Amino acid sequence: MPENPSVTLPGTVEKVIPSIYANEAGTAEISVNTPYDLYREVRIENTLTNESGDKVSLKPGSPVEVTVAAEAESTTVQSSVPFSQKTQSLWWPDGKTLDPKTRVFRHPL
């Protein structure tokens, strides 16, 4: 059976937030190494299962890997056309175009 499409990113456990309820697991905040500032933190329940089947928790400062996987039916094949070439063809009915270098709209003269 083919493997589902996925991406794995390195990360670090920044902090562990304890639960306010004794019977619930805390939360681990993971900083993912990505160039997008708004999408760097991920919070998950801080309960994992090791190879022996025991429940374990992450420690602050621990290196981790964050994997995102999807069913093949939930994905599309990316175009091989570079983004800069795609933006050259963007236009609006009033004649504005998007300059691919500056990402600024240009009005026709």
N, C-alpha and C positions, 0 to 999 in steps of 0.2 A: 504494500500500500504506500503511495507517495506521501512524503511529508508535507504538512501544511506550510504555506508561505509564512515566514517569520523574520523578525529582526531582533538581535540581542545587543543591548547597550550596557556599558559598564557604569557602575554607580557606587555610591557610598552611603551607608546608613548615617544620616546626620544626627538624628535624635530618636529616642524612644519615649513615647508619650504614654504614661500609665493610664489605665482605664479608671473611671471613677467608681465602677462596680467591681466587686471582688470576683464575681463569676465570669467576667468578660476579659478577653485578652486586650492588651494595650495596642498601640499603633506605632508602627515604625515609619519614620519619614526618610525617604530615600532621595538623594540628590543624583539625578541622572546626568551623565556627561553628554550634553547636547548644546549646540550653539544658540538655541532658542531660550532666552531668559524666562519667558512666561511658562515654559513647560519643563522646568528642571526638577520640580519636586513631585514625588509620588508618595502617597500614604497608603499603607496596607495594614491589615491585621497582623500583629506580630506573633503569629503562631505558624510554625513550619513543621514538617515531619521529616525526620532524618531517615537514613537507610535502614535503621532498626525498627522504624515505626514509632519512635518516641517523639513526643511534642517538644520542640525547641523554640527558642526566641533569638532574634538578632540582637547584637550588641552595637552601641554607638561606635562609629569609626570603622565598622567592618566593610570590606569590599564585597559587592554583590553584582550580579548580572540581572538585568531586567529584560525579559523576553516578551514580545508581543507576537502572537500567532493568530492566524485567521483561517477559516475554511476557504478552500480554493474558490468556491462559488461566491464568496464575499469580496473578492478582489478583481481588479481589472489590470490588464497589461498596460504599462506606461508607454507613452509615445516616445520615440527615439529622437524627436525634434527638440533641439535645445530651447530652453525658455526664452532666450534672447530672440530667436527666430519666431517663436509664437507671438511675442508681444508686438512684433512689427506688423502683424496682420490685424491687430485689434483696432477697431474703429467704431464710431458711434454715428447715428443718423445725422447729427448736426455737423458732421465733418471733423470732429476732434479725433486725434490719433494719440497713441501712447508712445512716447519716445523710449525705446528699449534701454538706452544707456542711462538716462536720468530718471526714468519712471515718472515723467511729468507729462501731462496732457498738452498737446500742441493744437492750436486752432489754425485752420487754414486761413491764408491771407487773401 
